[in-house]
């Protein structure tokens, strides 16, 4: 069982975490781990919202017809990053050791309000169900995002985490078995 970090933790200060990301840090979207609770199987993070977020910066905004907002696609992507944060800190899974996760099912997604850039989002991820194996884990997550105190996004998704050996030519077949 991995040791949990002290919170709050700025991700930029955890160089091992930043180097292990399977995406460029630009699309991590979270700047701070604000809570981690092993008993609740929960991670809580802060997501800065600004007009230069990917997709958001590309909007052809109109103050009334299409106000600039945090794109829904970014929130779905943020859930994948939260799953990675959960797997990294709570389960000790490391990308550089062959662990990689993929979303398999979006069971439910609800966008509750339009998020205008400016105030950060508080994003909560709880692993509600887990099947933990030696080389494969199936985890169901619940996500709740809050903006200015109000629920703005909620969802439930399942992800598979697999440990692949990059030196094994048959490792790619494991992706097809998911």
N, C-alpha and C positions, 0 to 999 in steps of 0.2 A: 504494500500500500504506500503510495507516494505521500510525502510531507506536503501539507497545504501551505501556500504562501501567505504571508501577512497581507492584509488588505487595509486600506486601499493600495493597489499596485498599478503604477503606470506601465503599460505594456512596453513602451520604449525603453524602460529601465531593465527589463528582463530580456537580455540579449539572446539567451538560449531559446526562449520562446519565439522571439522575432526571427531567428535564423531557421527555426523548425517549421515556420508557416509554409503551407503548400501554395499560397498565393503571395503576390507582391504586397508588402505592408500597406500600400495605398488603399487596398480594398479590404483590409481588416475591419474597418469602419468603427471599431471600438478603441478608445484610448485608455480606458481604465477598468480594471477588475475591482469592483467596489465591495463585493461580498462573495464568500465561498463557504458552503455549509455541507459537510459530509453527511450529517444526519438527514437533512432534507434533500440531499443529492442535487443541490442548487448552485448555480453561479449567477451573479448579477453584474452587469457591465454598464458603463456609460458610453453612449454613442453620440458624438458631437454631430450636430446638424448644421450644415452651412450650404450656401448656394453653389459651392464648387464640388460637391459630391458627384461621383460618376452618375450618369443619367440625369441627375437633377440639373447639372450645369448645361445639359443639352436640351432642356425644355424650352420650347418657344412660348414663354410665359405671357399671360395677359392677366391683369389684376382681377378681373371678374370671371372671364370665360375659362381661363386655365392658369390659376395662380401657381407660382413656383412652390414646389412641395418635395418632400423626400419621396422618391419614387417607390411604389409598392414592390417592384422587383428588387430594389436594394434591401428592403426589409426581409424578403424571402432569402436573399443572399446572406444577410446578417444572421439568420437562424443557423445557416451552415457554419458560419464563423463561431457562433456561440457553441454549437456542437463540438467544434474543434477545441475551443477553450475548455469545455467540460472534459473532453477526452484527455487533453494534455495535463490538466491540473488534477482532476479527480481520479482518473484511471491510469495516469502515467504513460499514456500511449505517445510514442514519438515517431514523427514522420520519417526522420532520418534513420530509424531502426526498421522501417518497412511498413509502419502502420499508416493506413489511409482510410478515410471515411467518405461515404457517398450517401446522399439522401436516396431513399428507396420509395417512400410514400409520403405524400402530403395528404393527411387525413382531413384536415380542416384548417382553413385560413379565413380570418375575418378582419377586414380593415375597418376600424371603428371611427376614425376621424382623419382628416387631412392634416399632415404635419408640415407646417410652414417652417422653413429653416430658421434657426436662431437658438432655440432652447434645446438642450440635450434630451435624448431619449434614455430612459432607464429600461434596460432589457433584462428580463429574467428568463432563465432556462432551467427547467427541472427535468431530470431523467425519471420518468414515471414507471417504466418497465425495462428490464434488462435481461438478456440472455448472454452470459459471458462465457466464451470458450477459450481455447488455447490460441487460436489464430483467427477467430472470427467472433465479433460481438454484434448483437442486434439490440438497438436501444431506441425506445420511444421517448420523445421529448414533448414537453409542453412549453410554449413560449407566451409570455405576456410582456408587451412593450407599453410603456407609459410616457406620455408627453404632457408636460405642464400639469401633472397630477391626474390626467385622464387616460384611460385605456385607449390606445390608438391601434393596436394590432394584437391579435391572439391567434394561436395556431397549435396544431399537433402534427408531428412528423415522425417518421421512423428513418433511422440511418443504419447502415451496416459499416462496421469497422473491421478491416482485414489486415493481417500481417502478411505481406508479400516479400518474397526473396527476389531481389532484382537479378540475381545470378542464376535463377531457376527459369529455364525457357518455358516451362508450363505455368508459370505464375500468372500470366495473362488470362489463362483459362479460368482462374478463380474469380475474375471479374464477371465472366459470363454466367457463373453459377449463382450469383447474387440474386 
